[in-house]
Amino acid sequence: MNSVYAQQFLEKYLLGKPFELVKLPQSGSTRINFLAITDDKKYIITYNENIQENESFFYFSQIFSQLQLNTPQVLAISEDRNIYIQDFLGENTLSEIISEQGLSDNVRLLVSQTLEKLFHLQIQTKDKIDYSKTFEYEAYDQFPIMHDLYYFKNFVVDILELDYHKSTLLKEFQKITCLIEKIEPKGLMIRDFQARNIMVSKDHEISFIDYQGAMYGPFIYDVISFLFQAKANFSEIFKNEMLEFYIQKFEHKESQEQLRNSIKPIQMMRFLQVLGAYGFRGLIQRKSHFIESIEIGIENITKFAYHWETIKEYPELEKVILQLNTEKTKLKIKDILNS
């Protein structure tokens, strides 16, 4: 039914011009995307019944297009607002190129270009966004922060039946929330900024997609999301090099210092949130992409806990994290996936 609707809408937009319509694979989202191919052009058609999410995407796309940023232009929207046509921005995601090439010279250039364009987007959108038009949250404040921590607790810690003292862990969550809320500098935070949401054109130009979850938050969050994503598996040397490359874009020494001080706390938050997503999408919904990522997600957060001295200020969380890499937990994961 969705493909018929997409076909009819595209026929109307193209005024009867012939085209081929191909349904694209879904990931974690309920959105359904199609690739439309005509004799001389390609388009992306998206079907999504969540109108509020669509409206957020339309709003950000309009602002980004006005600022001439590297994002898709929305070309047409259906009357019921649940289907729309976008520019086609490239055959491959940056994630696919990283998987194919590893840390090649081309990938290095694409990563630095990504950070450069992210910085440009962050600066250009300053004072241009009405955050009341965001999808789920206006800002990365106590509500989404606590949600992310509970996401990890509910879909990893509790599902795997790890041992912890409830009130102690929740008090530590409150302490972490206060820490994250104070992080500066802030501005537009795309939130789900990772290589699978970055398209690469045949001319090696990168574009950002799937930014409907954007909100007001720490600049460093998207940088950490991108550089420390599990499947990219960048080396520590390269990640540190790219972090410094991004930080040096800021002129003021105070901003640079704030960014450096915020790296570890945001890294912890992102690792916990992502692992929570892997737990929900993988252990509960059984989606293969997320199941495959659970092991490296656990490896990332446990390695982080071993090397970050400040984790000692959150002993109950540390206790939980260190249980993730035990044989008992590995067997529990296998049991869940085989049940």
C-alpha positions in Angstrom: 0.0 0.0 0.0 2.8 2.4 0.9 4.6 1.7 -2.4 1.4 2.4 -4.3 0.9 5.7 -2.5 4.5 6.7 -3.2 4.1 5.7 -6.8 0.9 7.8 -7.2 2.5 10.8 -5.5 5.6 10.7 -7.6 3.6 10.3 -10.8 1.8 13.5 -10.0 5.0 15.3 -9.2 6.8 14.1 -12.4 3.7 14.9 -14.5 3.6 11.3 -16.0 7.3 11.1 -16.7 8.3 7.3 -16.5 10.3 6.2 -13.5 11.5 3.1 -11.6 10.7 2.8 -7.9 12.9 0.8 -5.5 12.1 0.3 -1.8 15.2 0.9 0.3 16.1 -1.3 3.4 14.8 0.0 6.7 17.1 0.4 9.8 15.8 1.4 13.3 13.2 3.9 12.0 9.6 3.3 11.0 10.1 5.6 8.0 9.9 3.8 4.6 12.2 5.2 1.9 12.1 4.6 -1.8 14.6 5.4 -4.6 13.0 6.8 -7.7 15.0 6.7 -10.9 14.1 8.6 -14.1 16.0 8.9 -17.3 18.1 11.9 -16.0 17.5 12.2 -12.3 17.0 10.3 -9.0 14.9 11.2 -6.0 14.2 9.9 -2.5 10.6 9.4 -1.5 9.8 9.0 2.2 6.6 7.7 3.8 6.1 8.3 7.5 2.9 8.3 9.4 4.4 10.3 12.3 3.4 13.8 11.2 5.1 15.6 14.1 8.4 14.0 13.1 7.8 15.0 9.4 7.1 18.6 10.4 10.3 18.8 12.3 12.2 17.5 9.3 10.4 20.0 7.0 11.2 22.8 9.3 14.9 22.0 9.6 15.2 21.3 5.9 13.7 24.7 5.1 16.2 26.5 7.4 19.2 24.5 6.1 18.2 25.1 2.5 17.9 28.9 3.2 21.4 28.8 4.7 22.6 26.7 1.7 23.9 23.9 3.9 24.8 20.4 2.8 21.3 18.8 3.4 18.5 17.6 1.1 16.0 20.0 -0.3 12.3 18.9 0.2 10.8 19.1 -3.2 7.2 18.2 -2.6 5.0 17.2 0.4 1.6 15.4 0.2 -1.5 17.1 1.5 -1.7 14.7 4.5 2.0 15.5 5.3 3.0 11.8 5.5 4.9 11.5 2.2 7.5 13.7 0.7 10.1 13.9 -2.1 13.8 14.8 -1.4 16.9 15.4 -3.4 19.0 12.4 -4.1 22.4 13.1 -2.5 24.6 10.0 -3.3 24.7 6.3 -3.9 26.6 5.4 -0.7 26.5 6.3 2.9 29.8 7.2 4.6 29.3 4.0 6.8 29.3 1.8 3.6 32.5 3.5 2.4 34.2 3.1 5.8 33.2 -0.6 5.9 34.7 -1.1 2.4 37.9 1.0 2.7 38.7 1.1 6.4 40.8 4.1 7.4 42.0 4.9 3.8 43.2 8.3 2.7 39.8 8.8 1.1 38.0 8.0 4.4 40.3 10.4 6.3 39.4 13.2 3.9 35.7 12.4 4.1 35.8 12.4 8.0 37.6 15.7 8.1 35.2 17.2 5.6 32.3 15.9 7.7 33.6 17.6 10.8 34.3 20.8 8.9 30.7 20.9 7.5 29.3 20.0 10.9 31.1 23.0 12.4 29.8 25.2 9.6 26.3 24.0 10.2 26.6 24.6 14.0 27.9 28.2 13.5 25.5 29.1 10.6 22.4 28.0 12.5 23.2 30.1 15.6 20.1 32.2 16.6 18.3 30.9 13.5 16.4 28.0 15.1 13.0 28.0 16.8 13.5 25.1 19.1 9.8 24.9 19.9 9.5 23.2 16.5 11.7 20.3 17.4 10.3 16.7 17.3 10.8 15.1 20.8 12.8 17.5 22.9 13.7 21.2 22.6 17.0 20.8 24.4 19.3 18.1 25.6 18.4 18.8 29.3 17.4 16.7 32.2 14.5 14.9 30.3 16.4 13.4 27.3 19.5 12.9 29.4 17.6 10.9 32.1 15.7 9.1 29.3 19.1 8.0 27.7 20.3 6.7 31.1 17.1 4.8 31.7 17.2 3.4 28.1 20.5 1.8 29.1 19.1 0.6 32.4 15.9 -0.8 31.1 17.1 -2.5 27.9 20.5 -3.6 28.9 21.0 -3.7 32.7 17.5 -5.1 33.5 17.2 -7.3 30.4 20.5 -8.9 31.2 19.7 -9.1 34.9 22.8 -7.4 36.1 23.4 -6.8 39.8 23.0 -3.3 41.1 21.5 -1.3 44.0 18.5 0.6 42.5 18.4 3.8 44.5 22.2 4.2 44.4 22.3 3.9 40.6 19.4 6.3 40.2 21.2 8.9 42.4 24.3 8.5 40.2 22.0 9.1 37.2 20.9 12.4 38.7 24.5 13.4 39.4 25.4 12.6 35.7 22.4 14.6 34.5 23.6 17.7 36.4 27.1 17.3 34.9 25.9 16.9 31.3 23.4 19.9 31.5 26.3 22.3 32.4 28.4 21.4 29.3 29.3 24.3 27.0 29.4 25.5 24.2 25.9 24.7 23.0 23.9 25.1 19.8 22.2 22.9 17.2 22.8 19.2 18.1 21.7 16.8 15.4 21.6 14.0 17.9 21.8 10.9 15.6 24.9 12.1 13.8 26.7 9.0 12.5 28.2 7.7 9.3 25.0 5.9 8.2 23.2 9.3 8.2 25.8 10.9 6.0 25.6 10.5 2.2 28.6 10.7 -0.2 28.2 11.8 -3.8 30.2 10.6 -6.7 32.2 13.9 -6.4 33.1 12.9 -2.8 30.9 15.6 -1.3 29.2 14.8 1.9 25.6 15.6 2.9 23.7 15.2 6.2 20.3 13.4 6.4 17.9 12.2 9.1 18.2 15.3 11.3 14.5 15.4 12.4 15.6 14.6 16.0 17.8 17.7 16.3 17.6 19.9 19.4 19.6 22.5 21.4 22.6 20.8 23.0 26.3 20.5 23.4 28.3 21.0 20.2 30.6 18.1 21.1 27.8 15.6 21.3 27.6 15.1 17.5 31.4 15.0 17.2 31.5 12.2 19.7 28.6 10.4 18.1 30.4 10.4 14.8 34.0 9.7 15.8 33.2 7.0 18.4 30.4 5.1 16.6 30.9 1.4 17.2 30.9 0.2 13.6 33.5 2.7 12.3 36.1 1.4 14.7 38.5 4.3 14.2 41.8 4.1 15.9 42.4 6.1 19.1 45.1 8.1 17.4 42.8 9.1 14.5 39.9 9.9 16.8 42.1 12.2 18.9 43.6 13.8 15.8 40.1 14.5 14.5 38.8 15.8 17.9 41.7 18.3 17.9 41.0 19.2 14.3 37.4 20.1 15.2 38.3 21.9 18.5 40.8 24.1 16.6 37.9 25.5 14.5 36.9 27.5 17.6 38.8 30.8 17.9 38.5 31.3 21.6 40.7 29.4 24.0 37.9 29.2 26.6 35.6 27.4 24.1 38.5 25.0 23.2 39.0 24.2 26.8 35.3 23.6 27.4 35.2 21.2 24.5 38.2 19.2 25.7 36.7 19.0 29.2 33.3 17.8 27.8 34.7 14.9 25.7 34.7 12.2 28.4 31.3 12.9 30.0 29.6 13.0 26.5 31.5 9.9 25.4 30.1 8.1 28.4 26.5 9.3 27.7 26.7 8.4 24.1 28.1 4.9 24.8 25.3 4.3 27.3 22.6 5.6 25.0 23.8 3.7 22.0 24.1 0.4 24.0 20.6 1.0 25.3 19.4 1.3 21.6 21.3 -1.9 20.7 19.5 -3.6 23.6 16.1 -2.5 22.5 16.5 -2.9 18.8 18.6 -6.0 19.1 17.6 -8.0 22.2 13.9 -7.0 22.1 13.1 -6.3 18.4 15.8 -8.8 17.1 17.0 -6.5 14.3 20.2 -7.9 12.8 22.1 -4.7 12.4 21.7 -3.9 16.1 22.4 -7.5 17.2 25.7 -7.4 15.3 26.6 -4.2 17.1 26.0 -5.3 20.7 29.4 -6.9 21.2 31.4 -3.8 20.1 29.0 -1.5 22.0 29.9 -3.5 25.2 33.5 -3.4 24.4 33.4 0.4 23.9 31.8 1.2 27.2 33.9 -1.3 29.3 37.1 -0.1 27.7 36.0 3.5 28.5 35.2 2.6 32.1 38.7 1.0 32.6 40.5 4.2 31.3 38.4 7.1 32.7 39.4 7.8 36.3 36.3 9.9 36.9 34.1 6.8 36.6 35.1 6.2 40.2 32.7 9.0 41.2 29.9 6.7 39.9 30.7 3.4 41.6 27.4 1.7 41.0 27.4 2.5 37.3 31.0 1.3 37.1 30.0 -2.0 38.8 27.2 -2.4 36.2 29.5 -1.6 33.3 32.2 -4.1 34.4 29.6 -6.9 34.5 28.8 -6.4 30.8 32.0 -8.2 29.7 31.7 -11.3 31.9 31.1 -14.8 30.6 27.8 -14.9 32.5 26.5 -11.8 30.6 27.7 -13.2 27.2 25.8 -16.4 27.9 22.7 -14.4 28.9 22.8 -12.5 25.6 23.1 -15.9 23.7 20.2 -17.3 25.7 18.0 -14.3 24.9 18.8 -14.3 21.2 18.2 -18.1 20.9 14.9 -18.1 22.8 
